[in-house]
Amino acid sequence: MEAASTEAPALSPASTGVPVHLEHLASRARDYVEAASSANTRRAYASDWKHFLAWCRRQQLEPLPPDPQIVGLYITACASGTVAAGGRASSVSTIERRLSALGWNFTQRGLTLDRKDRHIATVLDGIRNTHGRPPVQKEAVLPEDVIAMLETLDRGTLRGLRDRAMLLIGFAGGLRRSEVVGLDVGREQTEDGRGWVDILERGMVLTMRGKNGWREVEIGRGSSDSTCPVSALETWLKLGRIGHGPLFRRVTGEGKTVGPERLRDQEVARLVKRAAVAAGIRGHLSEAERKGKFAGHSLRAGLASSAEVDERYVQKQLGHTSAEMTRRYQRRRDRFRVNLTKAAGL
């Protein structure tokens, strides 16, 4: 069978029928297409598309044009762990993401995948009913955990100062790992920046672009300089001599030299895992178990679980559109504050 491209076709004057003198607009359109989704999403979709193509090749099936029956067989293979020899069954969330990836990739080729077709929709419902499990949540790092984690970081190196600022801002802001590393020092300073920081007398304001548009996150100054996210950031900016561009960057030369490159978001997850293990958090678990339980989302869940304020303020800080989503992040809360059993007279 003829191999299908793993890359989404780029917009160009030749492929779209646009006259040559409009080539600059086609180039700009390509930029907008890329900006429509995050780099992480594009990487995941490219990987999922490659996964589907490899399965089609092994089964001697044509991936194009989209055939709901073939896609239904593919997700069945994913759920049963028979995509490849010795393969593992994919989780329901992974299968749903792969379906989204296929739909996106087909759309980029001017084709449409009908996910409501019975060969897909009914099979997917069966997979959910058979293999669906409650979501596995990452462990939350609480304020006392964050303080212990900070003690494991070397204050004598730029890397240690950077990591302190990242942990404190990620926790106090309830930020996603991509939001932490996507910040610039100031407004519109880089092409790949997702927001910027304004440091004020009483705190700082993060202006960030997310999937639901722009939002502001306020982070007030702490009660102690040793745990204040604003002070930690000011120290990092001053000693790192950072006045323009990405806020959090790679540090080389035994932690003494700041480079120009922006950190990747995976570095936030690695930092949380490393610091949590070094601080002995949840020490009753093995090191491997602790590494599996902590990630970038541990900071976000930690704020939601420990901020003793009205829930709507936590919801706004995390950028959630519903209180129900915020509650998913709360690992400790008074679940029975509203007791409907007693209220009903029992």
HELIX and SHEET records of a PDB file:
HELIX    1   1 PRO A   13  THR A   16  1                                   4    
HELIX    2   2 VAL A   20  LEU A   22  5                                   3    
HELIX    3   3 GLU A   23  ALA A   35  1                                  13    
HELIX    4   4 ALA A   39  GLN A   59  1                                  21    
HELIX    5   5 PRO A   68  SER A   80  1                                  13    
HELIX    6   6 VAL A   92  GLN A  108  1                                  17    
HELIX    7   7 ARG A  118  HIS A  131  1                                  14    
HELIX    8   8 PRO A  143  LEU A  150  1                                   8    
HELIX    9   9 LEU A  158  GLY A  173  1                                  16    
HELIX   10  10 ARG A  177  VAL A  181  1                                   5    
HELIX   11  11 ASP A  225  THR A  227  5                                   3    
HELIX   12  12 PRO A  229  LEU A  239  1                                  11    
HELIX   13  13 GLN A  266  ALA A  278  1                                  13    
HELIX   14  14 GLU A  287  LYS A  293  1                                   7    
HELIX   15  15 HIS A  297  SER A  306  1                                  10    
HELIX   16  16 GLU A  311  LEU A  318  1                                   8    
HELIX   17  17 ALA A  323  TYR A  329  1                                   7    
HELIX   18  18 LEU A  340  ALA A  343  1                                   4    
SHEET    1   A 4 LEU A 183  ASP A 184  0                                        
SHEET    2   A 4 GLY A 195  ILE A 199  1                                        
SHEET    3   A 4 GLY A 203  GLY A 210 -1                                        
SHEET    4   A 4 GLY A 213  GLY A 220 -1                                        
SHEET    1   B 2 ARG A 249  THR A 252  0                                        
SHEET    2   B 2 THR A 257  ARG A 262 -1                                        
END                                                                             
